[in-house]
Amino acid sequence: MTDQIFSVLKPKIVLGVAAHPDDLDFGASGTMANFAKNGAQVYYLILTDGSQGTEDKNITPQELSKIRHKEQEEALKILGGQSVTFLDYPDGGLEVTLGLKKEIVREIRRIKPDVVVTMDPSMLYSAQRGFINHPDHRAAGQATLDAVFPLARDHLAFPELFKAGYLPHKTKTVLLTNFEKSNYYVDTTDTFELKVQALKAHKSQIKDIDEVRAWTKLMAQTIGSQAGYNLAEGFIRIDLRN
């Protein structure tokens, strides 16, 4: 992907939208910590209840969901963020519906972010990395893009929100996590350890933090080498003109 020349982002308000607790921390927490360190208010919106991500046969979905809520709140606190909102759609069954888009629009209009960070819905799979992108990830990304444009912008979209005081908002920039394609990079050299600590908070998901640290650092080094940084995270950046 051909890199574009962008100015360095210095947002005042950032909203990360993802399917599951830990999605944003794997893909963008070094960047979130960087934004927070430079004065931004960072918020998370997690769409599902995270009730399926376990190999533990003795835990109920309800118990796991409560654990993962607490883990995500702790992780964002480590990064210097503000708060997490959970929509609690069933894990594994997220769909791009008008109802989901409405709830994301409500949060966008409430928080009024300069930058929205979410997952690239066009990434279906990676033969090179040997994985199929989770359908919840794709649904989260698509619903968020639709919410950013045009729904959060147009007062006649969801007029009941407008009547309730959720006024239209135009997000300036969207950052999409993709892992294989990037046109914008954030230097996370100084915030990498915060990323590791945020990931460590997800104890129900991560059993060997040293292993996760090693491959996370390798990825950050690989991405950083493309941008002249020691460690970095990469995104597809869209600066909205409409």
C-alpha positions as CSV (number, residue, x, y, z in Angstrom):
1,M,0.0,0.0,0.0
2,T,1.4,3.4,-1.0
3,D,2.1,5.6,2.0
4,Q,0.6,9.0,2.0
5,I,2.1,12.1,3.6
6,F,0.1,12.9,6.7
7,S,0.5,15.5,9.5
8,V,1.0,13.9,13.0
9,L,-2.3,13.4,14.7
10,K,-2.8,15.4,17.9
11,P,-6.4,14.6,18.8
12,K,-8.2,16.0,21.8
13,I,-10.8,13.2,22.0
14,V,-10.4,9.6,20.7
15,L,-13.0,6.8,20.5
16,G,-11.9,3.3,20.0
17,V,-14.6,0.9,18.8
18,A,-14.1,-2.9,18.8
19,A,-16.0,-6.1,19.1
20,H,-14.3,-7.7,22.1
21,P,-12.4,-6.6,25.2
22,D,-8.7,-6.8,24.3
23,D,-9.2,-6.1,20.5
24,L,-8.1,-2.5,20.8
25,D,-5.3,-3.3,23.2
26,F,-3.7,-5.8,20.8
27,G,-4.1,-3.5,17.8
28,A,-3.8,0.0,19.0
29,S,-3.0,0.4,22.7
30,G,0.5,1.8,22.1
31,T,-1.2,4.5,20.0
32,M,-4.0,5.1,22.6
33,A,-1.3,5.5,25.3
34,N,0.5,7.9,23.0
35,F,-2.6,10.0,22.5
36,A,-3.4,10.0,26.2
37,K,0.2,11.0,27.1
38,N,-0.2,14.0,24.8
39,G,-3.4,15.2,26.4
40,A,-6.2,13.4,24.6
41,Q,-9.2,11.9,26.3
42,V,-9.4,8.3,25.2
43,Y,-12.7,6.3,25.4
44,Y,-13.5,2.7,24.4
45,L,-16.7,1.3,23.1
46,I,-16.9,-2.5,23.2
47,L,-19.7,-4.0,21.3
48,T,-20.0,-7.6,22.5
49,D,-20.0,-9.1,26.0
50,G,-16.9,-11.2,25.4
51,S,-18.6,-14.3,26.8
52,Q,-17.1,-16.9,24.5
53,G,-13.3,-16.3,24.5
54,T,-12.1,-19.1,26.8
55,E,-11.0,-22.7,26.9
56,D,-12.1,-23.1,30.5
57,K,-14.9,-25.7,30.6
58,N,-15.8,-24.7,34.1
59,I,-16.7,-21.0,33.6
60,T,-20.1,-19.7,32.6
61,P,-20.5,-17.1,29.8
62,Q,-21.9,-14.7,32.4
63,E,-18.9,-15.2,34.7
64,L,-16.5,-14.7,31.8
65,S,-18.2,-11.6,30.6
66,K,-17.9,-9.9,34.1
67,I,-14.2,-10.8,34.2
68,R,-13.5,-9.4,30.8
69,H,-15.4,-6.2,31.6
70,K,-13.1,-5.6,34.6
71,E,-10.0,-6.6,32.6
72,Q,-10.8,-4.0,29.9
73,E,-11.5,-1.3,32.4
74,E,-8.2,-2.0,34.1
75,A,-6.3,-2.0,30.8
76,L,-7.7,1.3,29.7
77,K,-6.8,2.8,33.1
78,I,-3.2,1.7,32.5
79,L,-3.2,3.4,29.2
80,G,-4.4,6.7,30.7
81,G,-7.9,6.5,29.2
82,Q,-11.2,7.8,30.5
83,S,-13.9,5.1,30.4
84,V,-15.3,2.1,28.7
85,T,-18.8,1.6,27.4
86,F,-20.1,-2.0,26.9
87,L,-23.0,-2.7,24.6
88,D,-23.0,-6.4,25.5
89,Y,-24.2,-7.9,22.2
90,P,-23.7,-11.7,22.2
91,D,-20.1,-12.6,21.6
92,G,-19.8,-14.5,18.3
93,G,-23.0,-13.2,16.8
94,L,-22.4,-9.5,16.1
95,E,-24.2,-8.4,13.0
96,V,-24.3,-5.1,11.0
97,T,-27.7,-3.9,11.9
98,L,-29.4,-0.6,12.0
99,G,-29.8,-1.0,15.8
100,L,-26.1,-1.5,16.3
101,K,-25.2,1.5,14.1
102,K,-27.6,3.6,16.1
103,E,-25.9,2.8,19.4
104,I,-22.5,3.6,17.9
105,V,-23.9,6.9,16.5
106,R,-25.2,7.7,20.0
107,E,-21.7,7.3,21.4
108,I,-20.0,9.3,18.7
109,R,-22.4,12.1,19.1
110,R,-22.0,11.9,22.9
111,I,-18.2,11.8,23.0
112,K,-17.6,13.9,19.8
113,P,-14.2,12.3,18.9
114,D,-11.7,13.9,16.6
115,V,-10.4,10.4,15.8
116,V,-12.2,7.1,15.7
117,V,-10.1,3.9,15.9
118,T,-11.7,0.6,14.7
119,M,-10.9,-2.5,12.7
120,D,-10.7,-2.7,9.0
121,P,-13.9,-4.6,7.9
122,S,-12.3,-5.5,4.5
123,M,-9.8,-7.8,6.1
124,L,-11.3,-11.2,5.6
125,Y,-8.3,-13.4,6.1
126,S,-4.5,-13.6,5.9
127,A,-3.1,-16.7,4.2
128,Q,0.4,-15.5,5.1
129,R,-0.4,-15.3,8.8
130,G,-2.7,-18.3,8.7
131,F,-5.9,-16.8,10.2
132,I,-9.4,-15.9,9.3
133,N,-10.5,-12.6,10.7
134,H,-13.2,-13.0,13.3
135,P,-16.7,-12.1,11.9
136,D,-17.4,-10.0,14.9
137,H,-14.3,-7.9,14.0
138,R,-15.5,-7.3,10.5
139,A,-19.0,-6.5,11.7
140,A,-17.7,-4.0,14.3
141,G,-15.5,-2.2,11.7
142,Q,-18.3,-2.0,9.1
143,A,-20.9,-0.8,11.6
144,T,-18.5,1.8,12.9
145,L,-17.6,3.2,9.5
146,D,-21.3,3.5,8.7
147,A,-21.9,5.2,12.0
148,V,-19.1,7.7,11.4
149,F,-20.3,8.4,7.9
150,P,-23.0,9.4,7.2
151,L,-25.1,8.5,10.2
152,A,-23.5,10.5,13.0
153,R,-23.2,13.5,10.7
154,D,-26.9,13.7,9.5
155,H,-29.5,15.0,12.0
156,L,-32.2,13.2,10.1
157,A,-30.5,9.9,10.7
158,F,-32.1,8.6,14.0
159,P,-34.2,11.7,14.6
160,E,-35.0,10.4,18.1
161,L,-31.3,10.8,19.0
162,F,-31.4,14.4,17.8
163,K,-34.5,15.1,19.8
164,A,-32.8,13.6,22.9
165,G,-29.9,16.0,22.5
166,Y,-27.4,13.9,20.7
167,L,-26.4,16.5,18.1
168,P,-24.7,15.6,14.8
169,H,-20.9,15.2,14.8
170,K,-18.4,15.0,12.0
171,T,-15.4,12.9,12.9
172,K,-12.2,14.2,11.3
173,T,-10.1,11.1,11.1
174,V,-10.6,7.3,11.1
175,L,-7.8,4.9,11.9
176,L,-8.3,1.3,10.8
177,T,-6.3,-1.6,12.2
178,N,-5.4,-4.1,9.5
179,F,-2.0,-5.7,10.5
180,E,-1.0,-6.2,6.8
181,K,-1.6,-2.8,5.3
182,S,-0.8,0.7,6.6
183,N,-0.5,4.2,5.3
184,Y,0.0,5.9,8.7
185,Y,2.3,5.0,11.6
186,V,2.4,6.1,15.3
187,D,5.7,5.9,17.2
188,T,5.0,3.7,20.2
189,T,8.6,3.4,21.4
190,D,7.9,5.3,24.6
191,T,4.5,3.6,25.2
192,F,5.3,0.0,24.3
193,E,5.6,-1.1,28.0
194,L,2.2,0.5,28.7
195,K,0.8,-1.7,25.8
196,V,2.3,-4.8,27.4
197,Q,0.9,-3.9,30.8
198,A,-2.5,-3.3,29.3
199,L,-2.4,-6.7,27.6
200,K,-1.3,-8.2,30.8
201,A,-4.5,-7.0,32.4
202,H,-6.4,-9.4,30.1
203,K,-5.5,-12.4,32.3
204,S,-8.4,-14.5,31.1
205,Q,-7.0,-14.3,27.6
206,I,-3.3,-14.2,28.0
207,K,-1.5,-17.1,29.8
208,D,2.1,-16.3,28.9
209,I,2.7,-12.5,28.9
210,D,6.4,-13.0,28.0
211,E,5.5,-14.8,24.8
212,V,3.0,-12.1,24.0
213,R,5.5,-9.4,24.7
214,A,8.0,-11.1,22.4
215,W,5.8,-11.4,19.3
216,T,4.2,-8.0,20.0
217,K,7.6,-6.4,20.1
218,L,8.6,-8.1,16.9
219,M,5.5,-6.8,15.1
220,A,6.2,-3.3,16.5
221,Q,9.8,-3.5,15.3
222,T,8.7,-4.7,11.8
223,I,6.1,-1.9,11.5
224,G,8.5,0.7,12.9
225,S,11.2,-0.2,10.3
226,Q,8.7,0.9,7.6
227,A,8.4,4.4,9.2
228,G,11.8,5.0,10.7
229,Y,10.7,4.3,14.3
230,N,12.1,1.8,16.8
231,L,8.6,0.6,17.6
232,A,5.4,1.5,16.0
233,E,1.8,0.7,15.2
234,G,0.4,1.0,11.7
235,F,-3.1,2.0,10.5
236,I,-5.0,2.8,7.4
237,R,-5.8,6.5,8.0
238,I,-8.8,8.2,6.4
239,D,-9.1,12.0,6.8
240,L,-12.8,12.7,6.1
241,R,-13.7,15.6,3.8
242,N,-17.4,15.1,3.8
